């Protein structure tokens, strides 16, 4: 079995190691990237000094693989929550492993006490929750003083491709479709904001199969899967909920800026973001002592 810390030591070999490598290989590319980012945040924020980190993954992947890999970053407990009715499945619980707990729970109303976790993480979730401001405030509430919250996602609604219709989604739900591309040539940039359902339908019907058109139109205008919150409101929620919030944005290349809405351009230039947020320890404390405590991992 591979040691759960970052020391690189192992206590067993053979089939158990092969199983670990197989588990990691089954992760999607975006999951591997997210886990790499989480490990980086742990290293950069002195959390390695807390070997028994308790980590909460808000809106975790439902199959347990991502949680299993995350549990290797700590000797402590990893908790994953999500909202599907069948979550968590017995197979997911087995895959996640003995130091992982999984609960069916709404991220906007966490059933955990204040200051319960050393780290709160989330990937590709916040654009789907009905109230992202409440989601962020709940993450802040359950985080311990000097703990770290790391949230990342893309695309957000106000970006050029914020419709969230990705090639993989179309391939899964409309397998006979051969002409969809998520590059602005099929769905014009910002069409989900600029165009009505009827206007976009007219464009799509010239390029795609009828069932693909209906699927895209339903997802954008009727499914309720996207909260359609402007980027600036999400950014402000981080700064309102955390004493220290570092929010870094990523643009999208090869967009048609002539199609950009004109009312709030700062919203529309952000494709995605990642945030590293924390609270300072309560009570009177000097800035020098605060940073010394961080160095000690306290």
TADADA-V466260 format. One record per backbone hydrogen bond with DSSP energy under -1.0 kcal/mol. CO is the residue of the C=O (numbers start at 1). NH is the residue of the N-H. If there is no record, write none. Layout:
BEGIN
co->CO nh->NH
co->CO nh->NH
END
This chain:
BEGIN
co->1 nh->11
co->9 nh->3
co->14 nh->18
co->15 nh->19
co->16 nh->20
co->17 nh->21
co->18 nh->22
co->19 nh->23
co->20 nh->24
co->21 nh->25
co->22 nh->26
co->24 nh->27
co->28 nh->32
co->29 nh->33
co->30 nh->34
co->31 nh->35
co->32 nh->36
co->33 nh->37
co->34 nh->38
co->35 nh->39
co->36 nh->40
co->37 nh->41
co->38 nh->42
co->39 nh->43
co->40 nh->44
co->41 nh->45
co->42 nh->47
co->46 nh->49
co->47 nh->50
co->50 nh->53
co->51 nh->75
co->54 nh->118
co->54 nh->119
co->55 nh->79
co->56 nh->121
co->57 nh->81
co->64 nh->68
co->65 nh->69
co->66 nh->70
co->67 nh->71
co->69 nh->72
co->70 nh->73
co->71 nh->74
co->77 nh->55
co->78 nh->101
co->79 nh->57
co->80 nh->103
co->81 nh->59
co->81 nh->60
co->82 nh->105
co->84 nh->87
co->89 nh->93
co->90 nh->94
co->91 nh->95
co->92 nh->96
co->93 nh->97
co->97 nh->100
co->99 nh->78
co->101 nh->80
co->103 nh->82
co->106 nh->109
co->117 nh->144
co->118 nh->148
co->119 nh->56
co->120 nh->150
co->121 nh->58
co->122 nh->152
co->125 nh->128
co->127 nh->227
co->131 nh->135
co->132 nh->136
co->133 nh->137
co->134 nh->138
co->135 nh->139
co->136 nh->140
co->137 nh->141
co->138 nh->142
co->141 nh->115
co->142 nh->116
co->142 nh->117
co->144 nh->147
co->148 nh->120
co->149 nh->277
co->150 nh->122
co->151 nh->275
co->152 nh->124
co->153 nh->273
co->156 nh->159
co->159 nh->162
co->160 nh->190
co->161 nh->164
co->164 nh->166
co->166 nh->170
co->167 nh->171
co->168 nh->172
co->169 nh->173
co->170 nh->174
co->174 nh->177
co->181 nh->183
co->188 nh->191
co->190 nh->193
co->190 nh->194
co->191 nh->195
co->196 nh->200
co->197 nh->201
co->198 nh->202
co->199 nh->203
co->200 nh->204
co->201 nh->205
co->204 nh->207
co->204 nh->208
co->209 nh->213
co->210 nh->214
co->211 nh->215
co->212 nh->216
co->213 nh->217
co->214 nh->218
co->215 nh->219
co->216 nh->220
co->217 nh->221
co->218 nh->222
co->218 nh->223
co->230 nh->234
co->231 nh->235
co->232 nh->236
co->233 nh->237
co->234 nh->238
co->235 nh->239
co->236 nh->240
co->237 nh->241
co->238 nh->242
co->244 nh->278
co->246 nh->276
co->248 nh->274
co->250 nh->271
co->250 nh->272
co->255 nh->257
co->256 nh->259
co->257 nh->260
co->264 nh->267
co->265 nh->269
co->271 nh->156
co->272 nh->250
co->273 nh->153
co->274 nh->248
co->275 nh->151
co->276 nh->246
co->277 nh->149
co->278 nh->244
co->279 nh->146
co->286 nh->290
co->287 nh->291
co->288 nh->292
co->289 nh->293
co->290 nh->294
co->291 nh->295
co->292 nh->296
co->293 nh->298
co->294 nh->297
END
